[in-house]
Amino acid sequence: MVEEEAEAVSQLMAEHMVMSFPPGFRGRDIVGQDMVMLGANVYAYALGVFRGNAQ
């Protein structure tokens, strides 16, 4: 089951990387967090989980 989940996460990450960031959200601030950085942080965490480095 873990291999299937890893493959699903890998596929979602690949799909995410080819999508452009929605222009209407660029520069928007949600509770002090820029939306571009929020997206980058989520991606970085997912990558850490995928590589076994997440805390």
PQR file of N, CA, C, O and H, with PARSE charges and radii, in Angstrom:
ATOM      1  N   MET A   1       0.820  -1.195   0.000 -0.4000 1.5000
ATOM      2  CA  MET A   1       0.000   0.000   0.000 -0.0000 2.0000
ATOM      3  C   MET A   1       0.867   1.263   0.000  0.5500 1.7000
ATOM      4  O   MET A   1       0.504   2.243  -0.650 -0.5500 1.4000
ATOM      5  N   VAL A   2       1.972   1.268   0.691 -0.4000 1.5000
ATOM      6  CA  VAL A   2       2.835   2.441   0.762 -0.0000 2.0000
ATOM      7  C   VAL A   2       3.353   2.808  -0.631  0.5500 1.7000
ATOM      8  O   VAL A   2       3.433   3.988  -0.972 -0.5500 1.4000
ATOM      9  H   VAL A   2       2.267   0.471   1.219  0.4000 1.0000
ATOM     10  N   GLU A   3       3.701   1.809  -1.429 -0.4000 1.5000
ATOM     11  CA  GLU A   3       4.191   2.081  -2.782 -0.0000 2.0000
ATOM     12  C   GLU A   3       3.108   2.743  -3.637  0.5500 1.7000
ATOM     13  O   GLU A   3       3.405   3.629  -4.439 -0.5500 1.4000
ATOM     14  H   GLU A   3       3.635   0.851  -1.153  0.4000 1.0000
ATOM     15  N   GLU A   4       1.856   2.316  -3.468 -0.4000 1.5000
ATOM     16  CA  GLU A   4       0.756   2.925  -4.215 -0.0000 2.0000
ATOM     17  C   GLU A   4       0.560   4.379  -3.796  0.5500 1.7000
ATOM     18  O   GLU A   4       0.324   5.245  -4.638 -0.5500 1.4000
ATOM     19  H   GLU A   4       1.615   1.596  -2.817  0.4000 1.0000
ATOM     20  N   GLU A   5       0.659   4.645  -2.499 -0.4000 1.5000
ATOM     21  CA  GLU A   5       0.515   6.019  -2.012 -0.0000 2.0000
ATOM     22  C   GLU A   5       1.673   6.885  -2.503  0.5500 1.7000
ATOM     23  O   GLU A   5       1.463   8.036  -2.886 -0.5500 1.4000
ATOM     24  H   GLU A   5       0.851   3.941  -1.815  0.4000 1.0000
ATOM     25  N   ALA A   6       2.876   6.351  -2.497 -0.4000 1.5000
ATOM     26  CA  ALA A   6       4.038   7.093  -2.977 -0.0000 2.0000
ATOM     27  C   ALA A   6       3.882   7.419  -4.455  0.5500 1.7000
ATOM     28  O   ALA A   6       4.231   8.519  -4.885 -0.5500 1.4000
ATOM     29  H   ALA A   6       3.046   5.416  -2.186  0.4000 1.0000
ATOM     30  N   GLU A   7       3.376   6.499  -5.220 -0.4000 1.5000
ATOM     31  CA  GLU A   7       3.149   6.735  -6.646 -0.0000 2.0000
ATOM     32  C   GLU A   7       2.089   7.812  -6.846  0.5500 1.7000
ATOM     33  O   GLU A   7       2.226   8.664  -7.724 -0.5500 1.4000
ATOM     34  H   GLU A   7       3.093   5.606  -4.871  0.4000 1.0000
ATOM     35  N   ALA A   8       1.033   7.778  -6.034 -0.4000 1.5000
ATOM     36  CA  ALA A   8      -0.024   8.792  -6.134 -0.0000 2.0000
ATOM     37  C   ALA A   8       0.530  10.181  -5.800  0.5500 1.7000
ATOM     38  O   ALA A   8       0.227  11.150  -6.496 -0.5500 1.4000
ATOM     39  H   ALA A   8       0.922   7.086  -5.321  0.4000 1.0000
ATOM     40  N   VAL A   9       1.342  10.284  -4.736 -0.4000 1.5000
ATOM     41  CA  VAL A   9       1.944  11.564  -4.368 -0.0000 2.0000
ATOM     42  C   VAL A   9       2.883  12.038  -5.473  0.5500 1.7000
ATOM     43  O   VAL A   9       2.900  13.222  -5.810 -0.5500 1.4000
ATOM     44  H   VAL A   9       1.588   9.497  -4.171  0.4000 1.0000
ATOM     45  N   SER A  10       3.650  11.135  -6.027 -0.4000 1.5000
ATOM     46  CA  SER A  10       4.560  11.476  -7.113 -0.0000 2.0000
ATOM     47  C   SER A  10       3.792  12.031  -8.310  0.5500 1.7000
ATOM     48  O   SER A  10       4.207  13.021  -8.913 -0.5500 1.4000
ATOM     49  H   SER A  10       3.637  10.173  -5.753  0.4000 1.0000
ATOM     50  N   GLN A  11       2.697  11.405  -8.644 -0.4000 1.5000
ATOM     51  CA  GLN A  11       1.872  11.858  -9.766 -0.0000 2.0000
ATOM     52  C   GLN A  11       1.282  13.238  -9.486  0.5500 1.7000
ATOM     53  O   GLN A  11       1.291  14.104 -10.361 -0.5500 1.4000
ATOM     54  H   GLN A  11       2.360  10.601  -8.154  0.4000 1.0000
ATOM     55  N   LEU A  12       0.769  13.450  -8.270 -0.4000 1.5000
ATOM     56  CA  LEU A  12       0.207  14.751  -7.918 -0.0000 2.0000
ATOM     57  C   LEU A  12       1.265  15.848  -7.953  0.5500 1.7000
ATOM     58  O   LEU A  12       0.994  16.963  -8.400 -0.5500 1.4000
ATOM     59  H   LEU A  12       0.762  12.747  -7.559  0.4000 1.0000
ATOM     60  N   MET A  13       2.470  15.532  -7.482 -0.4000 1.5000
ATOM     61  CA  MET A  13       3.557  16.513  -7.505 -0.0000 2.0000
ATOM     62  C   MET A  13       3.932  16.866  -8.941  0.5500 1.7000
ATOM     63  O   MET A  13       4.175  18.034  -9.244 -0.5500 1.4000
ATOM     64  H   MET A  13       2.690  14.626  -7.119  0.4000 1.0000
ATOM     65  N   ALA A  14       3.980  15.885  -9.818 -0.4000 1.5000
ATOM     66  CA  ALA A  14       4.308  16.129 -11.226 -0.0000 2.0000
ATOM     67  C   ALA A  14       3.239  17.006 -11.881  0.5500 1.7000
ATOM     68  O   ALA A  14       3.563  17.920 -12.639 -0.5500 1.4000
ATOM     69  H   ALA A  14       3.782  14.936  -9.572  0.4000 1.0000
ATOM     70  N   GLU A  15       1.971  16.728 -11.591 -0.4000 1.5000
ATOM     71  CA  GLU A  15       0.883  17.532 -12.138 -0.0000 2.0000
ATOM     72  C   GLU A  15       0.963  18.968 -11.611  0.5500 1.7000
ATOM     73  O   GLU A  15       0.731  19.922 -12.354 -0.5500 1.4000
ATOM     74  H   GLU A  15       1.708  15.985 -10.976  0.4000 1.0000
ATOM     75  N   HIS A  16       1.288  19.110 -10.342 -0.4000 1.5000
ATOM     76  CA  HIS A  16       1.406  20.431  -9.722 -0.0000 2.0000
ATOM     77  C   HIS A  16       2.501  21.259 -10.389  0.5500 1.7000
ATOM     78  O   HIS A  16       2.325  22.457 -10.609 -0.5500 1.4000
ATOM     79  H   HIS A  16       1.476  18.335  -9.738  0.4000 1.0000
ATOM     80  N   MET A  17       3.617  20.633 -10.708 -0.4000 1.5000
ATOM     81  CA  MET A  17       4.758  21.353 -11.256 -0.0000 2.0000
ATOM     82  C   MET A  17       4.505  21.907 -12.659  0.5500 1.7000
ATOM     83  O   MET A  17       5.136  22.892 -13.043 -0.5500 1.4000
ATOM     84  H   MET A  17       3.759  19.659 -10.529  0.4000 1.0000
ATOM     85  N   VAL A  18       3.613  21.310 -13.426 -0.4000 1.5000
ATOM     86  CA  VAL A  18       3.356  21.801 -14.779 -0.0000 2.0000
ATOM     87  C   VAL A  18       2.248  22.850 -14.824  0.5500 1.7000
ATOM     88  O   VAL A  18       2.050  23.500 -15.851 -0.5500 1.4000
ATOM     89  H   VAL A  18       3.100  20.510 -13.115  0.4000 1.0000
ATOM     90  N   MET A  19       1.536  23.016 -13.733 -0.4000 1.5000
ATOM     91  CA  MET A  19       0.469  24.011 -13.680 -0.0000 2.0000
ATOM     92  C   MET A  19       1.047  25.394 -13.373  0.5500 1.7000
ATOM     93  O   MET A  19       1.987  25.520 -12.588 -0.5500 1.4000
ATOM     94  H   MET A  19       1.696  22.488 -12.899  0.4000 1.0000
ATOM     95  N   SER A  20       0.487  26.415 -13.989 -0.4000 1.5000
ATOM     96  CA  SER A  20       0.919  27.772 -13.669 -0.0000 2.0000
ATOM     97  C   SER A  20       0.193  28.245 -12.415  0.5500 1.7000
ATOM     98  O   SER A  20      -0.924  27.818 -12.126 -0.5500 1.4000
ATOM     99  H   SER A  20      -0.276  26.312 -14.627  0.4000 1.0000
ATOM    100  N   PHE A  21       0.851  29.135 -11.680 -0.4000 1.5000
ATOM    101  CA  PHE A  21       0.240  29.669 -10.472 -0.0000 2.0000
ATOM    102  C   PHE A  21      -0.876  30.621 -10.882  0.5500 1.7000
ATOM    103  O   PHE A  21      -0.678  31.447 -11.773 -0.5500 1.4000
ATOM    104  H   PHE A  21       1.758  29.482 -11.916  0.4000 1.0000
ATOM    105  N   PRO A  22      -2.044  30.523 -10.254 -0.5600 1.5000
ATOM    106  CA  PRO A  22      -3.161  31.396 -10.632  0.2800 2.0000
ATOM    107  C   PRO A  22      -2.796  32.871 -10.440  0.5500 1.7000
ATOM    108  O   PRO A  22      -2.480  33.278  -9.322 -0.5500 1.4000
ATOM    109  N   PRO A  23      -2.833  33.679 -11.505 -0.5600 1.5000
ATOM    110  CA  PRO A  23      -2.403  35.073 -11.405  0.2800 2.0000
ATOM    111  C   PRO A  23      -3.182  35.877 -10.366  0.5500 1.7000
ATOM    112  O   PRO A  23      -2.630  36.807  -9.779 -0.5500 1.4000
ATOM    113  N   GLY A  24      -4.418  35.551 -10.131 -0.4000 1.5000
ATOM    114  CA  GLY A  24      -5.228  36.284  -9.157 -0.0000 2.0000
ATOM    115  C   GLY A  24      -4.778  36.079  -7.718  0.5500 1.7000
ATOM    116  O   GLY A  24      -5.170  36.838  -6.831 -0.5500 1.4000
ATOM    117  H   GLY A  24      -4.867  34.795 -10.608  0.4000 1.0000
ATOM    118  N   PHE A  25      -3.957  35.062  -7.479 -0.4000 1.5000
ATOM    119  CA  PHE A  25      -3.495  34.782  -6.122 -0.0000 2.0000
ATOM    120  C   PHE A  25      -2.064  35.240  -5.887  0.5500 1.7000
ATOM    121  O   PHE A  25      -1.606  35.273  -4.745 -0.5500 1.4000
ATOM    122  H   PHE A  25      -3.638  34.446  -8.200  0.4000 1.0000
ATOM    123  N   ARG A  26      -1.360  35.590  -6.939 -0.4000 1.5000
ATOM    124  CA  ARG A  26       0.018  36.051  -6.801 -0.0000 2.0000
ATOM    125  C   ARG A  26       0.028  37.352  -6.007  0.5500 1.7000
ATOM    126  O   ARG A  26      -0.639  38.317  -6.382 -0.5500 1.4000
ATOM    127  H   ARG A  26      -1.732  35.563  -7.867  0.4000 1.0000
ATOM    128  N   GLY A  27       0.784  37.377  -4.910 -0.4000 1.5000
ATOM    129  CA  GLY A  27       0.880  38.562  -4.069 -0.0000 2.0000
ATOM    130  C   GLY A  27      -0.207  38.672  -3.014  0.5500 1.7000
ATOM    131  O   GLY A  27      -0.160  39.580  -2.185 -0.5500 1.4000
ATOM    132  H   GLY A  27       1.325  36.593  -4.606  0.4000 1.0000
ATOM    133  N   ARG A  28      -1.180  37.779  -3.021 -0.4000 1.5000
ATOM    134  CA  ARG A  28      -2.223  37.814  -1.992 -0.0000 2.0000
ATOM    135  C   ARG A  28      -1.653  37.311  -0.685  0.5500 1.7000
ATOM    136  O   ARG A  28      -0.767  36.456  -0.660 -0.5500 1.4000
ATOM    137  H   ARG A  28      -1.218  37.042  -3.695  0.4000 1.0000
ATOM    138  N   ASP A  29      -2.167  37.846   0.385 -0.4000 1.5000
ATOM    139  CA  ASP A  29      -1.671  37.542   1.717 -0.0000 2.0000
ATOM    140  C   ASP A  29      -2.790  36.893   2.530  0.5500 1.7000
ATOM    141  O   ASP A  29      -3.883  37.449   2.644 -0.5500 1.4000
ATOM    142  H   ASP A  29      -2.887  38.540   0.365  0.4000 1.0000
ATOM    143  N   ILE A  30      -2.519  35.723   3.091 -0.4000 1.5000
ATOM    144  CA  ILE A  30      -3.470  35.034   3.956 -0.0000 2.0000
ATOM    145  C   ILE A  30      -2.803  34.901   5.328  0.5500 1.7000
ATOM    146  O   ILE A  30      -1.832  34.159   5.477 -0.5500 1.4000
ATOM    147  H   ILE A  30      -1.631  35.271   2.999  0.4000 1.0000
ATOM    148  N   VAL A  31      -3.313  35.605   6.309 -0.4000 1.5000
ATOM    149  CA  VAL A  31      -2.800  35.592   7.678 -0.0000 2.0000
ATOM    150  C   VAL A  31      -1.269  35.747   7.701  0.5500 1.7000
ATOM    151  O   VAL A  31      -0.563  34.996   8.373 -0.5500 1.4000
ATOM    152  H   VAL A  31      -4.101  36.208   6.188  0.4000 1.0000
ATOM    153  N   GLY A  32      -0.795  36.717   6.965 -0.4000 1.5000
ATOM    154  CA  GLY A  32       0.629  37.008   6.955 -0.0000 2.0000
ATOM    155  C   GLY A  32       1.483  36.096   6.094  0.5500 1.7000
ATOM    156  O   GLY A  32       2.711  36.178   6.130 -0.5500 1.4000
ATOM    157  H   GLY A  32      -1.369  37.327   6.419  0.4000 1.0000
ATOM    158  N   GLN A  33       0.845  35.227   5.319 -0.4000 1.5000
ATOM    159  CA  GLN A  33       1.589  34.291   4.467 -0.0000 2.0000
ATOM    160  C   GLN A  33       1.225  34.542   3.008  0.5500 1.7000
ATOM    161  O   GLN A  33       0.064  34.410   2.620 -0.5500 1.4000
ATOM    162  H   GLN A  33      -0.152  35.160   5.290  0.4000 1.0000
ATOM    163  N   ASP A  34       2.217  34.902   2.204 -0.4000 1.5000
ATOM    164  CA  ASP A  34       2.003  35.110   0.778 -0.0000 2.0000
ATOM    165  C   ASP A  34       1.590  33.779   0.143  0.5500 1.7000
ATOM    166  O   ASP A  34       2.153  32.733   0.467 -0.5500 1.4000
ATOM    167  H   ASP A  34       3.160  35.009   2.519  0.4000 1.0000
ATOM    168  N   MET A  35       0.617  33.822  -0.752 -0.4000 1.5000
ATOM    169  CA  MET A  35       0.103  32.598  -1.366 -0.0000 2.0000
ATOM    170  C   MET A  35       1.165  31.840  -2.153  0.5500 1.7000
ATOM    171  O   MET A  35       1.142  30.609  -2.182 -0.5500 1.4000
ATOM    172  H   MET A  35       0.160  34.672  -1.015  0.4000 1.0000
ATOM    173  N   VAL A  36       2.093  32.547  -2.790 -0.4000 1.5000
ATOM    174  CA  VAL A  36       3.162  31.865  -3.524 -0.0000 2.0000
ATOM    175  C   VAL A  36       4.016  31.066  -2.548  0.5500 1.7000
ATOM    176  O   VAL A  36       4.367  29.915  -2.809 -0.5500 1.4000
ATOM    177  H   VAL A  36       2.111  33.546  -2.766  0.4000 1.0000
ATOM    178  N   MET A  37       4.347  31.693  -1.413 -0.4000 1.5000
ATOM    179  CA  MET A  37       5.169  31.003  -0.415 -0.0000 2.0000
ATOM    180  C   MET A  37       4.404  29.855   0.240  0.5500 1.7000
ATOM    181  O   MET A  37       4.989  28.819   0.558 -0.5500 1.4000
ATOM    182  H   MET A  37       4.062  32.628  -1.201  0.4000 1.0000
ATOM    183  N   LEU A  38       3.114  30.035   0.440 -0.4000 1.5000
ATOM    184  CA  LEU A  38       2.306  28.960   1.010 -0.0000 2.0000
ATOM    185  C   LEU A  38       2.336  27.734   0.106  0.5500 1.7000
ATOM    186  O   LEU A  38       2.508  26.611   0.578 -0.5500 1.4000
ATOM    187  H   LEU A  38       2.640  30.876   0.182  0.4000 1.0000
ATOM    188  N   GLY A  39       2.167  27.954  -1.196 -0.4000 1.5000
ATOM    189  CA  GLY A  39       2.242  26.849  -2.152 -0.0000 2.0000
ATOM    190  C   GLY A  39       3.614  26.198  -2.156  0.5500 1.7000
ATOM    191  O   GLY A  39       3.730  24.974  -2.217 -0.5500 1.4000
ATOM    192  H   GLY A  39       2.026  28.867  -1.579  0.4000 1.0000
ATOM    193  N   ALA A  40       4.654  27.022  -2.090 -0.4000 1.5000
ATOM    194  CA  ALA A  40       6.017  26.492  -2.072 -0.0000 2.0000
ATOM    195  C   ALA A  40       6.283  25.687  -0.804  0.5500 1.7000
ATOM    196  O   ALA A  40       6.948  24.652  -0.851 -0.5500 1.4000
ATOM    197  H   ALA A  40       4.561  28.016  -2.041  0.4000 1.0000
ATOM    198  N   ASN A  41       5.767  26.160   0.323 -0.4000 1.5000
ATOM    199  CA  ASN A  41       5.964  25.443   1.583 -0.0000 2.0000
ATOM    200  C   ASN A  41       5.269  24.082   1.586  0.5500 1.7000
ATOM    201  O   ASN A  41       5.818  23.098   2.081 -0.5500 1.4000
ATOM    202  H   ASN A  41       5.227  27.001   0.360  0.4000 1.0000
ATOM    203  N   VAL A  42       4.075  24.035   1.038 -0.4000 1.5000
ATOM    204  CA  VAL A  42       3.348  22.759   0.954 -0.0000 2.0000
ATOM    205  C   VAL A  42       4.109  21.786   0.058  0.5500 1.7000
ATOM    206  O   VAL A  42       4.251  20.608   0.386 -0.5500 1.4000
ATOM    207  H   VAL A  42       3.629  24.834   0.636  0.4000 1.0000
ATOM    208  N   TYR A  43       4.596  22.287  -1.071 -0.4000 1.5000
ATOM    209  CA  TYR A  43       5.356  21.433  -1.982 -0.0000 2.0000
ATOM    210  C   TYR A  43       6.639  20.931  -1.319  0.5500 1.7000
ATOM    211  O   TYR A  43       6.989  19.757  -1.443 -0.5500 1.4000
ATOM    212  H   TYR A  43       4.482  23.244  -1.338  0.4000 1.0000
ATOM    213  N   ALA A  44       7.335  21.822  -0.616 -0.4000 1.5000
ATOM    214  CA  ALA A  44       8.573  21.432   0.064 -0.0000 2.0000
ATOM    215  C   ALA A  44       8.304  20.378   1.132  0.5500 1.7000
ATOM    216  O   ALA A  44       9.092  19.444   1.288 -0.5500 1.4000
ATOM    217  H   ALA A  44       7.050  22.775  -0.515  0.4000 1.0000
ATOM    218  N   TYR A  45       7.207  20.514   1.867 -0.4000 1.5000
ATOM    219  CA  TYR A  45       6.872  19.513   2.882 -0.0000 2.0000
ATOM    220  C   TYR A  45       6.569  18.171   2.216  0.5500 1.7000
ATOM    221  O   TYR A  45       7.045  17.132   2.671 -0.5500 1.4000
ATOM    222  H   TYR A  45       6.568  21.272   1.740  0.4000 1.0000
ATOM    223  N   ALA A  46       5.783  18.190   1.148 -0.4000 1.5000
ATOM    224  CA  ALA A  46       5.461  16.948   0.437 -0.0000 2.0000
ATOM    225  C   ALA A  46       6.727  16.286  -0.085  0.5500 1.7000
ATOM    226  O   ALA A  46       6.866  15.065  -0.026 -0.5500 1.4000
ATOM    227  H   ALA A  46       5.396  19.035   0.778  0.4000 1.0000
ATOM    228  N   LEU A  47       7.648  17.095  -0.597 -0.4000 1.5000
ATOM    229  CA  LEU A  47       8.914  16.555  -1.096 -0.0000 2.0000
ATOM    230  C   LEU A  47       9.713  15.930   0.053  0.5500 1.7000
ATOM    231  O   LEU A  47      10.321  14.873  -0.112 -0.5500 1.4000
ATOM    232  H   LEU A  47       7.535  18.087  -0.646  0.4000 1.0000
ATOM    233  N   GLY A  48       9.710  16.589   1.216 -0.4000 1.5000
ATOM    234  CA  GLY A  48      10.395  16.038   2.390 -0.0000 2.0000
ATOM    235  C   GLY A  48       9.797  14.712   2.826  0.5500 1.7000
ATOM    236  O   GLY A  48      10.530  13.783   3.164 -0.5500 1.4000
ATOM    237  H   GLY A  48       9.216  17.448   1.351  0.4000 1.0000
ATOM    238  N   VAL A  49       8.473  14.614   2.824 -0.4000 1.5000
ATOM    239  CA  VAL A  49       7.811  13.356   3.167 -0.0000 2.0000
ATOM    240  C   VAL A  49       8.211  12.290   2.168  0.5500 1.7000
ATOM    241  O   VAL A  49       8.534  11.161   2.535 -0.5500 1.4000
ATOM    242  H   VAL A  49       7.877  15.369   2.550  0.4000 1.0000
ATOM    243  N   PHE A  50       8.184  12.664   0.906 -0.4000 1.5000
ATOM    244  CA  PHE A  50       8.504  11.725  -0.162 -0.0000 2.0000
ATOM    245  C   PHE A  50       9.925  11.200  -0.035  0.5500 1.7000
ATOM    246  O   PHE A  50      10.191  10.032  -0.319 -0.5500 1.4000
ATOM    247  H   PHE A  50       7.922  13.582   0.608  0.4000 1.0000
ATOM    248  N   ARG A  51      10.833  12.062   0.390 -0.4000 1.5000
ATOM    249  CA  ARG A  51      12.246  11.669   0.548 -0.0000 2.0000
ATOM    250  C   ARG A  51      12.550  11.106   1.924  0.5500 1.7000
ATOM    251  O   ARG A  51      13.671  10.666   2.178 -0.5500 1.4000
ATOM    252  H   ARG A  51      10.617  13.011   0.620  0.4000 1.0000
ATOM    253  N   GLY A  52      11.566  11.114   2.815 -0.4000 1.5000
ATOM    254  CA  GLY A  52      11.768  10.576   4.157 -0.0000 2.0000
ATOM    255  C   GLY A  52      12.438  11.530   5.112  0.5500 1.7000
ATOM    256  O   GLY A  52      13.000  11.104   6.121 -0.5500 1.4000
ATOM    257  H   GLY A  52      10.656  11.471   2.609  0.4000 1.0000
ATOM    258  N   ASN A  53      12.390  12.842   4.807 -0.4000 1.5000
ATOM    259  CA  ASN A  53      13.056  13.842   5.645 -0.0000 2.0000
ATOM    260  C   ASN A  53      12.094  14.721   6.425  0.5500 1.7000
ATOM    261  O   ASN A  53      12.540  15.655   7.091 -0.5500 1.4000
ATOM    262  H   ASN A  53      11.935  13.188   3.987  0.4000 1.0000
ATOM    263  N   ALA A  54      10.806  14.465   6.373 -0.4000 1.5000
ATOM    264  CA  ALA A  54       9.835  15.329   7.042 -0.0000 2.0000
ATOM    265  C   ALA A  54       9.849  15.085   8.550  0.5500 1.7000
ATOM    266  O   ALA A  54      10.161  13.993   9.026 -0.5500 1.4000
ATOM    267  H   ALA A  54      10.444  13.706   5.832  0.4000 1.0000
ATOM    268  N   GLN A  55       9.500  16.138   9.277 -0.4000 1.5000
ATOM    269  CA  GLN A  55       9.438  16.028  10.737 -0.0000 2.0000
ATOM    270  C   GLN A  55       8.026  16.206  11.193  0.5500 1.7000
ATOM    271  O   GLN A  55       7.753  16.150  12.392 -0.5500 1.4000
ATOM    272  H   GLN A  55       9.247  17.025   8.891  0.4000 1.0000
TER
END
